[in-house]
Amino acid sequence: MITNIEFKLPTIRMGIMLASVALFSMALMGCIRLEMATPDKPININMNVKIEHEIHIKVDRQIEDMLKNNANLF
């Protein structure tokens, strides 16, 4: 009796596995095919960009005095 149960378990597992593979393949056959196509014309992006920036430099008093006294440095 034990040998019959041991013999049936692998066949049941194999049957379940084959049924699941069959269902999975049927599900894949029913999928819709999507296709991505590239555009015929190039994509143009027009942007109006205005860039404004300010630069603030803080200088020590000694360096300010040196620049005032020696205006020909730069």
C-alpha positions as CSV (number, residue, x, y, z in Angstrom):
1,M,0.0,0.0,0.0
2,I,2.9,2.4,0.8
3,T,4.4,1.7,-2.6
4,N,1.2,2.8,-4.4
5,I,1.2,6.2,-2.6
6,E,4.9,6.8,-3.4
7,F,4.2,5.9,-7.0
8,K,1.2,8.2,-7.4
9,L,2.8,11.4,-5.8
10,P,5.4,12.0,-8.6
11,T,2.8,11.4,-11.3
12,I,0.3,13.8,-9.6
13,R,3.1,16.4,-9.4
14,M,4.0,15.9,-13.0
15,G,0.4,16.2,-14.1
16,I,0.0,19.5,-12.1
17,M,3.2,20.8,-13.6
18,L,2.1,19.9,-17.2
19,A,-1.3,21.5,-16.7
20,S,0.3,24.7,-15.3
21,V,2.7,24.9,-18.3
22,A,-0.2,24.3,-20.7
23,L,-2.3,27.1,-19.0
24,F,0.7,29.4,-19.0
25,S,1.3,28.8,-22.7
26,M,-2.3,29.4,-23.6
27,A,-2.2,32.7,-21.6
28,L,0.8,33.8,-23.6
29,M,-0.9,33.0,-26.9
30,G,-3.8,35.3,-25.9
31,C,-1.5,38.3,-25.3
32,I,-1.8,41.3,-27.5
33,R,1.3,42.3,-29.4
34,L,2.4,45.9,-28.8
35,E,4.8,47.6,-31.2
36,M,6.8,50.7,-30.5
37,A,7.5,52.7,-33.6
38,T,9.9,55.6,-33.9
39,P,8.5,58.9,-35.2
40,D,9.1,59.9,-38.8
41,K,10.1,63.4,-38.0
42,P,12.6,64.5,-35.3
43,I,11.3,65.8,-32.1
44,N,11.8,69.6,-31.7
45,I,11.8,71.2,-28.3
46,N,11.6,75.0,-28.4
47,M,12.5,76.7,-25.1
48,N,12.9,80.3,-24.3
49,V,15.4,80.4,-21.5
50,K,16.5,83.6,-19.8
51,I,19.5,83.2,-17.5
52,E,20.3,86.0,-15.1
53,H,23.0,85.8,-12.5
54,E,24.7,88.0,-10.1
55,I,28.1,87.5,-8.6
56,H,28.8,89.0,-5.2
57,I,32.3,89.1,-4.0
58,K,33.2,90.0,-0.4
59,V,36.7,91.2,0.0
60,D,38.6,92.0,3.2
61,R,39.3,95.6,4.1
62,Q,43.0,95.2,3.6
63,I,42.6,93.8,0.1
64,E,40.1,96.6,-0.7
65,D,42.7,99.2,0.4
66,M,45.4,97.5,-1.5
67,L,43.3,97.6,-4.7
68,K,42.4,101.2,-4.2
69,N,46.0,102.2,-3.7
70,N,47.4,100.1,-6.6
71,A,44.8,100.5,-9.3
72,N,47.3,99.2,-11.9
73,L,47.3,95.6,-10.5
74,F,44.6,94.3,-12.8
